[in-house]
């Protein structure tokens, strides 16, 4: 993981703190969830739909997790996964409220330079099995 990325989150992060953060997913804002999922299934035969409803979908392609979201639901973003304790620590440090999601994950967003959004997300033990990262 690049030190630049970590510094955007926490200027005083140590290498031990850096190792607690794992890339989780990229979210793209799309006009139609179902059409987007169909396109990925047609063009990427190994695409696995982890979750899909009318307002968002979660797909894994080639080991990379992609979220498709509607404009009014979530911003497009890059997400890093942390433990629940680390989520609390980082949220406090950045003065952000942690928001629960319908899949029982928890997160907050930071705005990076250039208007880019970064999500810091945790998967509590009761998070929806369909979206929980697979153990590798």
Long-range contacts (C-beta under 8 A, 24 or more apart in sequence): 8-110, 8-112, 8-113, 8-118, 9-80, 9-90, 9-94, 9-110, 9-118, 9-120, 10-90, 10-93, 17-86, 20-82, 20-83, 20-86, 21-80, 21-81, 21-82, 21-86, 21-120, 22-80, 22-81, 22-82, 23-78, 23-79, 23-80, 23-81, 24-65, 24-79, 24-80, 24-81, 24-119, 24-121, 24-133, 25-58, 25-64, 25-65, 25-66, 25-67, 25-78, 25-79, 26-64, 26-65, 26-66, 26-67, 26-77, 26-78, 26-79, 27-66, 27-67, 27-68, 27-69, 27-74, 27-75, 27-76, 27-77, 27-78, 27-79, 27-119, 28-66, 28-67, 28-68, 28-69, 28-76, 29-69, 29-70, 29-71, 29-74, 29-75, 29-76, 30-68, 30-69, 30-70, 33-57, 33-68, 33-70, 36-68, 37-68, 40-66, 50-130, 50-131, 51-103, 51-128, 51-130, 51-131, 58-130, 58-131, 65-133, 75-109, 75-117, 76-117, 77-109, 77-116, 77-117, 77-118, 77-119, 78-116, 78-117, 78-118, 78-119, 79-107, 79-118, 79-119, 79-120, 79-121, 80-118, 80-119, 80-120, 80-121, 81-121, 81-122, 81-123, 81-133, 82-120, 82-121, 82-122, 83-122, 84-122, 84-124, 86-122, 87-120, 87-121, 87-122, 90-120, 91-120, 103-127, 103-128, 103-130, 103-131, 104-128, 105-131
